[in-house]
């Protein structure tokens, strides 16, 4: 099986809008995720820096869950599709924000 990566903008509370398909197909979802993260790294860091002060993590310690409020502006991410065109994975800069909040 092979996978395709599409970079996308995720408007608040709406469906993502893909704007670019990365060249080539990827043999595994791990390879596709790596390519998507690499392609968005500069954008993701700028975006995270731009709304870092607004992120107020909320934790449910007994369950090990960290949550943040969804920003009211578009964020970037990517979608991964399998050969049949079915979405199998989605990632946004908020995934990184939650990971970082959970570490603190």
C-alpha positions as CSV (number, residue, x, y, z in Angstrom):
1,X,0.0,0.0,0.0
2,X,1.1,3.6,-0.6
3,X,0.1,6.8,0.9
4,X,-0.3,10.4,-0.3
5,X,0.2,13.5,1.8
6,X,-1.7,16.8,1.3
7,X,-0.8,19.9,3.2
8,X,-3.9,21.7,4.4
9,X,-5.3,24.7,6.2
10,X,-7.8,23.8,9.0
11,X,-10.3,26.7,9.6
12,X,-11.8,26.7,13.0
13,X,-14.7,24.2,13.3
14,X,-14.7,23.5,9.6
15,X,-13.4,20.8,7.2
16,X,-9.7,21.2,6.2
17,X,-8.9,22.7,2.9
18,X,-6.0,20.9,1.2
19,X,-3.7,23.2,-0.8
20,X,-0.7,21.2,-1.9
21,X,0.0,17.5,-2.5
22,X,3.6,16.4,-1.7
23,X,5.4,14.8,-4.6
24,X,5.6,11.0,-4.6
25,X,3.9,8.2,-2.7
26,X,5.0,6.9,0.7
27,X,5.3,3.2,1.5
28,X,4.2,3.6,5.1
29,X,2.1,6.0,7.2
30,X,5.2,6.7,9.3
31,X,7.1,7.8,6.1
32,X,4.1,10.0,5.1
33,X,3.9,11.5,8.6
34,X,7.7,12.3,8.5
35,X,7.4,13.9,5.1
36,X,4.4,16.0,6.2
37,X,6.0,17.2,9.4
38,X,9.2,18.1,7.6
39,X,7.3,20.0,4.9
40,X,5.4,22.0,7.6
41,X,8.2,22.5,10.1
42,X,8.9,26.2,9.4
43,X,5.2,27.1,9.2
44,X,4.4,25.0,12.4
45,X,7.0,26.8,14.5
46,X,5.9,30.2,13.4
47,X,2.3,29.3,14.0
48,X,3.0,27.9,17.4
49,X,5.0,30.9,18.4
50,X,2.1,33.1,17.3
51,X,-0.5,31.5,19.5
52,X,1.7,30.1,22.3
53,X,0.6,32.8,24.8
54,X,-3.0,32.1,24.1
55,X,-2.8,28.4,24.9
56,X,-4.0,27.5,28.3
57,X,-3.6,23.8,28.8
58,X,-6.2,22.0,30.9
59,X,-5.2,18.7,32.4
60,X,-7.2,15.9,33.8
61,X,-4.3,14.3,35.8
62,X,-6.2,11.3,36.9
63,X,-6.8,10.3,33.3
64,X,-3.5,11.6,31.9
65,X,-5.3,13.9,29.4
66,X,-4.2,17.3,28.3
67,X,-6.5,19.6,26.3
68,X,-6.3,23.1,24.9
69,X,-8.9,25.4,23.5
70,X,-9.2,25.5,19.7
71,X,-7.9,28.8,18.3
72,X,-10.4,31.0,16.5
73,X,-8.1,31.3,13.5
74,X,-7.0,28.8,10.8
75,X,-4.1,26.4,11.6
76,X,-1.9,24.3,9.3
77,X,-1.6,20.6,9.1
78,X,-1.6,17.7,6.7
79,X,-3.9,14.8,5.7
80,X,-2.7,11.3,4.7
81,X,-4.7,9.3,2.2
82,X,-4.4,5.6,1.2
83,X,-4.4,4.3,-2.4
84,X,-8.2,4.3,-2.4
85,X,-8.3,8.0,-1.5
86,X,-9.5,7.4,2.1
87,X,-8.2,9.7,4.8
88,X,-6.2,7.6,7.3
89,X,-4.4,10.2,9.3
90,X,-4.6,14.0,10.1
91,X,-2.1,16.2,11.9
92,X,-2.2,19.9,12.8
93,X,0.1,22.3,14.7
94,X,-2.3,21.8,17.6
95,X,-1.0,18.3,17.9
96,X,2.4,19.7,18.7
97,X,0.9,22.3,21.0
98,X,-0.9,19.6,23.1
99,X,2.3,17.5,23.2
100,X,4.3,20.5,24.5
101,X,1.6,21.4,27.0
102,X,1.6,17.8,28.3
103,X,5.4,17.9,28.8
104,X,5.2,21.0,31.0
